[in-house]
Amino acid sequence: MDHPPYATDRATLETECDLEFFKASGPGGQHRNKRETAVRIHHRPSGVTVAAVERRSQAMNREEAFRRLIAKLEKLNRPKKKRRATKIPAGEKARRLADKRARASTKAARRPAGDEP
């Protein structure tokens, strides 16, 4: 079995990611921290970006952002299921053709007399 395209261990992620710290915006007033505690992580190999702004501690936000990044990368690493074409049942084919014939006769009845193709 070959290895997944993106590594999900913390040591590798720390070397492959750009961390950005910023002030969290939004409601909260006196409970919103005025320091740059929000964390945004950009994973360069995959282009995935995650952010965490919920906590007042930068360290806790960093941990949460890495958890989110690992979850997203694990989802990307999952192999896609092969699509299996399904056969249209004979009864369904017959019903479609009957509906098509009925519709054609309805339309033919609308044409003025003498407009036959």
C-alpha positions as CSV (number, residue, x, y, z in Angstrom):
1,M,0.0,0.0,0.0
2,D,1.4,3.4,-1.0
3,H,1.5,6.3,1.5
4,P,-1.1,9.1,1.5
5,P,-0.3,12.3,-0.4
6,Y,-0.2,14.6,2.6
7,A,1.5,13.9,5.9
8,T,-0.6,14.4,9.0
9,D,2.0,14.2,11.8
10,R,2.6,17.4,13.7
11,A,6.4,17.7,13.1
12,T,6.0,17.5,9.3
13,L,3.1,19.9,9.3
14,E,5.0,22.5,11.3
15,T,7.7,22.6,8.6
16,E,5.2,22.6,5.7
17,C,2.9,25.3,7.0
18,D,2.8,29.1,7.3
19,L,1.4,30.4,10.6
20,E,-0.2,33.8,10.8
21,F,-1.4,35.5,14.0
22,F,-4.1,38.2,13.9
23,K,-6.7,40.0,16.0
24,A,-9.9,38.1,16.1
25,S,-12.8,40.3,15.0
26,G,-16.5,40.1,15.7
27,P,-18.8,40.5,18.7
28,G,-17.6,40.1,22.2
29,G,-16.7,43.6,23.4
30,Q,-14.7,43.4,26.7
31,H,-14.5,39.6,26.3
32,R,-12.8,39.8,22.9
33,N,-9.0,39.8,23.3
34,K,-7.2,42.9,21.9
35,R,-4.0,40.9,21.3
36,E,-3.1,38.9,18.2
37,T,-4.4,35.6,19.5
38,A,-6.2,34.3,16.5
39,V,-4.3,31.8,14.4
40,R,-4.4,31.1,10.6
41,I,-2.5,28.1,9.2
42,H,-1.8,27.7,5.5
43,H,-0.6,24.3,4.3
44,R,1.6,25.0,1.3
45,P,1.5,21.5,-0.4
46,S,-2.3,21.2,-0.4
47,G,-3.3,24.9,-0.4
48,V,-5.6,24.2,2.6
49,T,-6.1,27.1,5.0
50,V,-7.7,26.9,8.5
51,A,-8.2,29.4,11.2
52,A,-9.0,29.3,15.0
53,V,-10.3,32.4,16.8
54,E,-12.4,31.0,19.6
55,R,-10.0,31.0,22.5
56,R,-8.3,33.9,24.2
57,S,-5.0,32.0,24.2
58,Q,-2.8,31.9,21.1
59,A,-1.4,28.5,22.1
60,M,-4.9,27.0,22.4
61,N,-6.0,28.6,19.1
62,R,-2.8,27.1,17.5
63,E,-3.6,23.6,18.8
64,E,-7.2,23.9,17.6
65,A,-6.1,25.1,14.2
66,F,-3.7,22.2,13.8
67,R,-6.5,19.8,14.8
68,R,-8.7,21.2,12.1
69,L,-5.9,21.1,9.5
70,I,-5.2,17.4,10.3
71,A,-8.9,16.6,10.0
72,K,-9.0,18.3,6.6
73,L,-5.9,16.6,5.3
74,E,-7.1,13.2,6.5
75,K,-10.3,13.8,4.5
76,L,-8.2,14.7,1.4
77,N,-6.0,11.6,2.0
78,R,-9.0,9.2,1.9
79,P,-9.1,7.3,-1.4
80,K,-12.0,8.2,-3.7
81,K,-14.5,5.4,-4.2
82,K,-14.8,4.2,-7.8
83,R,-18.0,5.0,-9.5
84,R,-19.9,2.0,-10.8
85,A,-22.2,2.5,-13.7
86,T,-25.7,1.1,-13.1
87,K,-27.8,-0.5,-15.7
88,I,-31.2,1.0,-16.5
89,P,-33.8,-1.7,-15.8
90,A,-35.8,-3.0,-18.7
91,G,-39.1,-1.8,-17.2
92,E,-37.8,1.7,-16.8
93,K,-36.7,1.8,-20.4
94,A,-40.1,0.6,-21.6
95,R,-41.9,3.2,-19.4
96,R,-39.7,6.0,-20.8
97,L,-40.4,5.0,-24.4
98,A,-44.1,4.7,-23.7
99,D,-44.1,8.2,-22.1
100,K,-42.1,9.5,-25.1
101,R,-44.6,8.0,-27.6
102,A,-47.6,9.5,-25.6
103,R,-45.9,13.0,-25.6
104,A,-45.2,12.8,-29.3
105,S,-48.8,11.9,-30.1
106,T,-50.0,14.8,-27.9
107,K,-47.8,17.2,-29.8
108,A,-48.8,15.8,-33.2
109,A,-52.4,16.4,-32.3
110,R,-51.7,20.1,-31.8
111,R,-50.3,20.6,-35.3
112,P,-52.7,22.0,-37.9
113,A,-53.9,19.6,-40.5
114,G,-51.6,19.3,-43.5
115,D,-48.4,20.1,-41.5
116,E,-47.2,16.5,-41.7
117,P,-43.4,16.1,-42.0
